[in-house]
């Protein structure tokens, strides 16, 4: 028996690897001070220069740590739901770069919907999305697995999940509006969260209803999303942008040298990738990677030490993190092993480095107890 609907598109907008551009866009509409952003980035194990490099690769876990820090800074009484729906006018399909451009020039809506699901590492979403056609309407449903973050309580995880789901949903509303024009609002939106106290500040200005405490996060449209050509369909431009997306998704930009590409992937995962994992990401054999790095006067081990040293120093600047926790985040199961490695990199133990750093930045010379 037919279920009464047809699945138009289904897949994951999320990917374990992605680029930092999505986070940078959020920094803009959240109006996050650059100094604050720098601190958040380094606490998540990223170099400060990632703030200026939109194509810098990050892991999903690092991005979630950054978003959790952003959510934790929301002013009291200001919900992420109000914030994200209020940001709809500032959103645009161009925010997802070549993926958005490919969507805009696809032949029809169904083809456009498949683009972000094909390139999740460039889409920078967080949810699984299923689009169903039932009768004369189309329903978009969003589901996100509950993340796990070291040291984060249930309340912060709840807020993080809500933020990510609503971000994916509101971004999709704006993307569809850009595909069809402003005359295509949803017929309804549902959210599995209670109505926030500040909802009226933005809800009254929307041209579609939002139902709270529903079973799932979803968007319904009256159109069936059939094969009708999109207003800006252009097969040549569509092929051009999908070709660019293919290359970007592999992170094989010719202008970035091998050493830099290896360093970027080492930065992208707090517990570092192995030599074989790096080689696989770069579409080469481990032997070839070793040979090419040697020809350039370096090695995987040297690059790993460079990244781990800078990352450890960034994390040690945060007095709230213990040395043992930092070692664990960097892939060391025993604190003593991390201490030996850090001393080899810098000539000082982690505790001595932190004490010296605190002394330089605290005129009183008083440092906190090491946990």
Secondary structure, 3 states (H helix, E strand, C coil): CCCCCEEEEEEECCCCEEECHHHHHHHHHCCCCHHHHHHHHHHCCCCHHHHHCCCCEEEHHHHHHHHHHHHHCCCCCCCHHHHHHHCHHHCCHHHHHHHHHHHHCCCEHHHHHHHHHHCHHHHCCCCEEEEEEECCEEEEEEECCCCCCCCCCHHHHHHHHHHHHHHHHHHHHHHHHHHHCCCCCCCEEECCCCCCCCCHHHHCCCCCCEECCCCCEEEEECCCCCCCECCCCCHHHHHHHHHHHHHHHCCCCCCCCHHHHHHHHHHCCCCCCCHHHHHHHCCCCHHHHHHHHHHCCCCHHHHHHHHHHHHHHHHHCCCCCCHHHHHHHCCCCCHHHHHHHHHHHHCCCHHHHHHHHHHHHCCCCCCCCCC
